[in-house]
Every structure is written in C-alpha cells, then in structure tokens.
C-alpha cells in the first residue's frame, strides 16, 4: 500500500469519543474525527471513508467504500464485521487485542471468586434478612480450563495459576503455554474439560468455534462447576447451559456476551437460577477508550510511514 496522509477518521459505535480523555483526543488535534451516529449516517459516508474506527458496524456491501484503506476495530473479535461483502482485500483490518489489560482478566477472576464464595447468594440472603452459612472451598484447590488461550486467555490463565489453581486449556495451535499444565487443540477439548471445576470461554466467534461449548462439553465438567463466558455470543450453546444449571451440573455461571445485544427483556436468561447476566462490560474501564485511541494513533503512524499496522486480522481465520 502506498503511503498517504489520513486527515479524517470516521468513528462508529458506542459513543467512543465521549469516553476518551482530552489527552487521548489531543493525539488527533491535527486530524478530524467524524462521529457517525447511526447506520444511515454510516451508509451515506461509506464512499468517502478512508479510515474507519468502529465497533458493531452494520453489515453493508463494502464495494462502495472505494477510498477505504484501514479499519481499526474497537474489540478483539471481528465477527460483527466479517465476512465483509465487497471489502477490498487490500484494506487493512486491525483488532484491539492487548487493550483489555488489566480489566478483563481481573474481571474474570473476580467473577470466579464471586461465584465460588457464593456472593450472589449471600447478597440475596441479606436482602431477605436471613442469616445462613454458605460454605465454600478455595479456588486454589480447583482446576480451571481456559477455552481460548490467546492473549487474553493466557493472561487469565496466569492470574489463575498465581492464586494456586491448576490450569489447563484449549488453543487453536495446541502449542504449550507457560504455567498451563496441559494444552490441547479444539478437537480434543473434552480431554481438558473432563473433571474441570471451572471454565472460562474466551475464544473468537468463527465458523469453527460456533457452538464449541455445548451439552457434551458441559457434561464433562466436575459436578457443581463454575462457568464464565467472555467470548462472543454463539460460542456457547445457551440451551445446553440453561439445562446444566437447572440440573445442577453447574453451580453457577456468568455470561457477559450474547448473540443478541442488548439482551432482550423477554429473554429467559434473565431468570435462570444461579446465572449472572452482565451487559458486555467485562473489558470496560475509564482507560479503555484511551487505550483504543492510542492504538489507532499508533497504527495510523505506521500506515503513513508505509508500514503494516499492529494486530492485523487474518480474514481467512476470522480473527
């Protein structure tokens, strides 16, 4: 790709400009940030967009985006973007991998602690003015299976190991990870799920991972296991998860991702016993927007110098 100057960046999704600090926005003082409020504004702007900084972008025929050179995605998973019909293969796509530290891994460990030590049950008892002991065993005596040992998954695994948990996991390559006792490829996932006391799902949503965790996977766990999903809606079979909770094969679960977001008011998930529903908030912190804008600035600098941006997405893999 020949070098060029990108003076205008179009921004779509989650009011990200509103969340960024003045210091982060100052990085773009010599550029114009153009917020796109809705799908109609995005569609109208597509023929003129050179750089798109976006998240949950509606699916379009990208063939009209003839000036587009770079998409900086605001999340780690790009399943809401790909496949992108008509998008020129020369358009670089970068994801936001690396911007979720330390918030998301800490959030996951916090969710495991909360469920393991029955904080939701204790809070409910407080509201009912009931005094009842809720005993629990330490997390340090348990085995955690991390399904998806990418950058974030490895950070979660390291934190779990640091508190004494035995950690096993699933990784597309099957390559070993420091501090993880056993790593297998997705086709062998039942081997590491077998007898696990807790599971964290943190894998991209692709054709290969859709429904990756279902009835067989949940049945393989130790009785009364803990479950956390911070991947993408669709990786976990929700009907199988509900059945596992209702049959008490799972002690508790926390879901931060859903196939339809926001979660509809009439979704049965709101009322499943021992299920905690959170609004796709695991990675959010006051500094998250700043890290995203800093990554965007870094990648623009690289592109304008004739170099490839960081965190390039492999379209054939979907992440």
Secondary structure as UniProt FT lines:
FT   STRAND          8..12
FT   TURN            14..15
FT   HELIX           16..19
FT   HELIX           22..26
FT   TURN            27..30
FT   STRAND          32..36
FT   HELIX           39..45
FT   HELIX           46..48
FT   STRAND          51..54
FT   HELIX           62..64
FT   TURN            66..67
FT   STRAND          70..73
FT   TURN            79..81
FT   TURN            85..86
FT   TURN            89..90
FT   STRAND          92..94
FT   TURN            97..102
FT   HELIX           103..116
FT   TURN            117..118
FT   HELIX           119..127
FT   TURN            128..129
FT   HELIX           139..141
FT   STRAND          143..147
FT   HELIX           151..162
FT   TURN            163..164
FT   STRAND          166..170
FT   TURN            178..179
FT   STRAND          182..184
FT   HELIX           186..188
FT   HELIX           189..193
FT   TURN            194..195
FT   STRAND          198..201
FT   TURN            207..211
FT   HELIX           215..219
FT   TURN            223..224
FT   STRAND          225..229
FT   TURN            233..234
FT   HELIX           238..246
FT   TURN            247..248
FT   STRAND          250..255
FT   TURN            265..266
FT   HELIX           268..271
FT   TURN            273..274
FT   STRAND          275..277
FT   TURN            282..283
FT   TURN            286..287
FT   HELIX           288..304
FT   TURN            305..306
FT   TURN            315..318
//
